[in-house]
Amino acid sequence: MHRLNFPRMIIMGMLLLVSCVSPPGEDLQISPVSPTNSSTESGPVHTGTIPEQADILAAYTYQQADGNRFLPGKGTIRNSQPLDIALTGRPIWLVAAPLNEGSIWVAVLADGNVQAFLVSGRIVESAEITPARLPVGMPPMLIIEKGLPQLLTNPAEGGSTLSHPVRFSESVLYLTQEGDLVAWENAEVGRLALNILRDARLLEDEFGRLLFLGDPTGDYGHAVLGDALEARSITLVETSPSLRVVNKILIPAPDVIEGIAPIWTDITGDGKREIIVTLSNAQEGARIVVYDEEGAQVAMGPSIGQGSRWRHQLVVAPFGPAGELELVDVLTPHIGGVVEFYQLVGERLEIVARVPGYSSHVIGSRNLDQALAGDFDGDGSVELLVPNRAQEMLGAIRRTNDGAQAVWTLSIGGRLSTNLVGVSLPDGGLLVGVGREDNILRLWLP
């Protein structure tokens, strides 16, 4: 394979340093960012693409900036001959994005080393990318600015290595080890002390707003997502024209939010985003709850009925037989694994289909991105790609008029060790990739 060199991207800007704490409703001025739309309301978002801001393309392990693991376009990977790329170690994270010619794939290894590859057709070229190493376990966030790819890292000491920063125009926003949100433009230009969950993902919308989980507590002892801390709040923050807390939704005890990020998308179809989380407690176990951005409960699904049982919320997409929006989770992915499809009926999330035999998470891992939705066989219907319980095969699960079923499978060729990643090409084609425990990156191409 050939090796290509990419110059290091430098984030520019010289601004007055401001360091202070701003309570909800108060403004902290930072330089304006450049959202893609100045409207105060979003349109339908369940089929959105990775947002572009000021010629910057961003790619995430959770596929969409708003935490919705949906891939737009139409694929032809069902009968694709997989392409295997040898790595120098065991991959634990994977991220990818389209380029003018082909795509770039970045694997983060268990020791923190990073390997990148350009893929055009079935031609693979090894590529240098900066940085060449991340803190061990840190998830990657890939940005491409004017065609040049780079992993975005914390711009100062003290950043959390359990999450990654995000970028709006010239501003980098990152989470500290103390749970603060910091805005950076060649220096710290703003800080909010918000007690953010240390491994929280900073979700973004197209208007320069962030959504994340906070107020960690150890009250619920399930401890299957990397540590024994879960969140008790959801915070919505504006970054433009100032850094400001818009709303904070507090979850009453004994419930906790069992996850590291909501899904922030339009499940009602009214053109406004809702916030979807998994609430758990020791008596009832887990249930899916939908809030609006003001904190009012929109809908709730059934509880499992006992503690230490989890529901892994995955994606909202037009799964329904007639293209209806549905939410998918995996019930108890560690001890049985049942894919569940929900429809919103009034103030209830009703389970309309179940398919057993799948596992979307490994106990103790912070990787919650082992599933992906899209039209992967080009037939006009959306499938869920999710690993089987052995994590050696991907099942493509599709809704039917009388339930749901696995309609085809993809062999991983070994045991899965990363998240699932998809790429939507400019021509609408789809690519999918995974990393394996035997040091292989496997791609399915059109």
Order of alpha helices (4+ residues) and beta strands (2+ residues): beta-beta-beta-beta-beta-beta-beta-beta-beta-beta-beta-beta-beta-beta-beta-beta-beta-beta-beta-beta-beta-beta-beta-beta-beta-beta-beta-beta-beta-beta-beta-beta-beta-beta-beta-beta
